Amino acid sequence: MKVLVIEDQHDIAANIWDYLERRGHHVDHAADGSSGLMRSLSGEFDVIVLDLGLPKLDGLELCRRLREAGRGVPVLMLTARDTLDDKIKGFGEGADDYMVKPFELRELEARLNALNRRRQAPITQALACGPLAYNADSMIASREGRRVALTRAQGAILQTLMQRSPAVVTHQALCRAVWGDEDRDLAALHNHVYSLRHLVDRPFGAAMIQSVHGMGYRLLPPE
């Protein structure tokens, strides 16, 4: 993988760089948000490791600008903040995954590999369910004439729900769709679904993404 690490703490950045390079990956580094945004927009990276507490431009704003520019590169956020609100904010601005410091480098690499595998998955044709459509190639969803750009994680969830609609898709199946495995904190999945609903359900009169308590989610066209 070609990895961009945007991290202002030198020791953390150096540890990530050394570990990933020894594992055969190509690593670039930016020490502040401003230069990190420039490199992320100008370079072709497979994944980005993004710290939230950056000088010059914080990680949330950087991620938001990256998505506004139409860049769908997967982003894994690193932060010392571990509250639910912080995670929701991160996913809402376009993060695909989230790790709290301190962390294990082996787990970091595993999550980056999973994000990259999902990014390289074969593209399927455009999908539709009632007034909602999704194009996995452009990662654009549209409903009632309104177009919204999704993150890779949001797109994987929506694509899976649309392919299986109206059936219930289990939490475990959605975790596999997003991260390639089932062994993931369900709170992260719920946060992604929350941000997806904010984009494709909340602006409209009827909710299409429905929770099935204790099982998972399903997508139904409005009645």
N, C-alpha and C positions, 0 to 999 in steps of 0.2 A: 504494500500500500504506500501511497504518497500521503503523508500526514502533515498537517500544519498544526503546530502547538502554539496557542496564544496564551501566554502565562507570564506574569510579571515577577513571580518568585523564582529567582535563578536556580535554587537547589531543586525545586520541583521540576522545572523545565529541563534541567540537565539530567535528572534521573529518568524522566520519560524519554528524552532523546537517546540517551545511552542504551536504555533497555530495548526500545523499538529498533534502533539501528542494529544492535546485536542480534535481533530476531529477523533481520533482513529487510526491514522497511526503510523507506526514504523519508527523512524528517526535515522540516523547515520550522523556524521559530520566529515569533514576534513577541516583543516584551511589553507592548502597550496596545490599547484598543485601536488607536488611529492607524498605526502601521499594520496591525493585524487585519483590519478591514481592507486596506489597500492590497495586501498579499492575497487575501481570500477572494477578492474580486478579480485579480490579475492572474492568479495561478490556477492550474487544474489539479485540485487535490481530491483524493478519494474520500477523506474524512477530516474533520477539524476537531481538535480538542480545545475547548474554549473556557477560560476562567471567567467568573462573573465579576470579581473585584479588580478591574483593570484601571490603570491611569489613562487619562486623556479621553477614553470612550469606554463606558462599562460594557460588560458582556451582553447584557440584555439588549441594549441599543445596537450593538454591533450585529447581533443575530437578526434583529428586526430589519436593519438596513440590508443585510445580506439577502433576506427573503424578499424584500421589496424590490431588489435588483433582479429577482427571478432566479437566483442561484439555489439549486436544490441539494447541494452537497450535504451529506449527513453531519450533524453537529452533536458532539457529546460535551455537555457542560460539566465543569469541575467547580465546586464551591464548598465553602465551609458552612453555608446556610443549608439547613436540613428541614425547615418547616414545610408543611404542605403548601402554604401560600407561595413560598419561594419556588417550589417545584412547578406549581401551576403557572406562575409568571414565566418561568423558563420555557415550558412547553408552549405557552401562549405566544411567545415571540419566535417560535420556530425550532426549538431544540428537539432532537430526536431521542436523546438519552441523557441521563443525569447521574453523576457520581459525587458523593460527599467526601471531602477530605477528612482524615487520611484514607487512602485507598491502596489496594494491592495492584501492582503493575501487571500481574498476570491477568487479573480480572479486567483491567483497562484494555489490554490487548484483545481479550476475548470479546469484549463488547464492541470494540472497533472492527474486528473481523466480522462480527454479526451484522453490523451496520453496512459494511462494504458488500457483503454477500447479498443482502436484500437490495442494495442499490443496483447490483449487476444482474438481478433476476430478469428473466425474459419479460418483455413488455406485452401486455395483452391489449386487445381491442377496447375501444371506448365502451363504457357500461352505462346503463340507464335503469332507473327505478322510479316510475312516476315522473314527477317534475325534476328529479335530481339526476344529473349526468356526471360522469367522471372519466377523464382521459388520463390514463396512467403514463403516457408518453410525455405529455406536457405538465402532469401533476396539477391540472386545473379541474376544479369542480364547478358546476354551474347549476343554479336553481332559479327558475322564474326570471331568466335573463341576467341574473347576477353571477359574475364569475369570481371565484376565489382561488388563490394559489395555496396548495397544501404542502406541508412538510412531508418528507419520506415516510415517517411513522404514521401521520394522519392519513396519507394516501394508502398505505398498506392496510390500515384498519377499514377504511371506507371501501376499498376494492374487495376485501374479503367479505364484508357484510353484503355488498351488492351482488357478488357472485353467488352467495348462499341464500339471498333473500327469497322467501320470507322466513326461512328457517332460523332457529336460534344458533348463534355461533358462540361456543364456550369461551370462557376466559383463556383457557389453555391454548385453544386454536388461534386466538387473536395474538397471544404472546408469541407463538411460533411464527405468525405472519410478520410481526414487527421485528423480533429479535432472533428468530431461528431456533428458539428453545422454549420450553414451558416453565423453566425454573427462574421466574422473575417475580419481583414484588408486584402484586396486583395493583398497588397504589399508583405505580408508574403507568400502567395500562389505563386505569380510570382517569388519570390526569390527561392523557392523550385524547381519550374519548370526550372528556369535558371540553377541551379546546376545540375538538372537531365539531361538537354540537354548537359551540359558540359561533362557528363559521357557517354551517349548513342548515342549522335548525332555528337558532334563536332569532334571526332577523325575519322569520316567516311565521305564519299563523299556526302551523301545525308541525309538531315534532315527528320526525321520521325515525330517528335512532331511539330505540326503546331498550330499557334495562329489563332483564329477566332475573329477578332476585336469586342469588346463589348459583346462577348458571353462566350468564354471559349477556350478550346483546343481540338484537335483531334489527333489521331495517325494513320498514313497511311504508308503502306509499300512503299519503294522507287520504282519509275517507272523503 
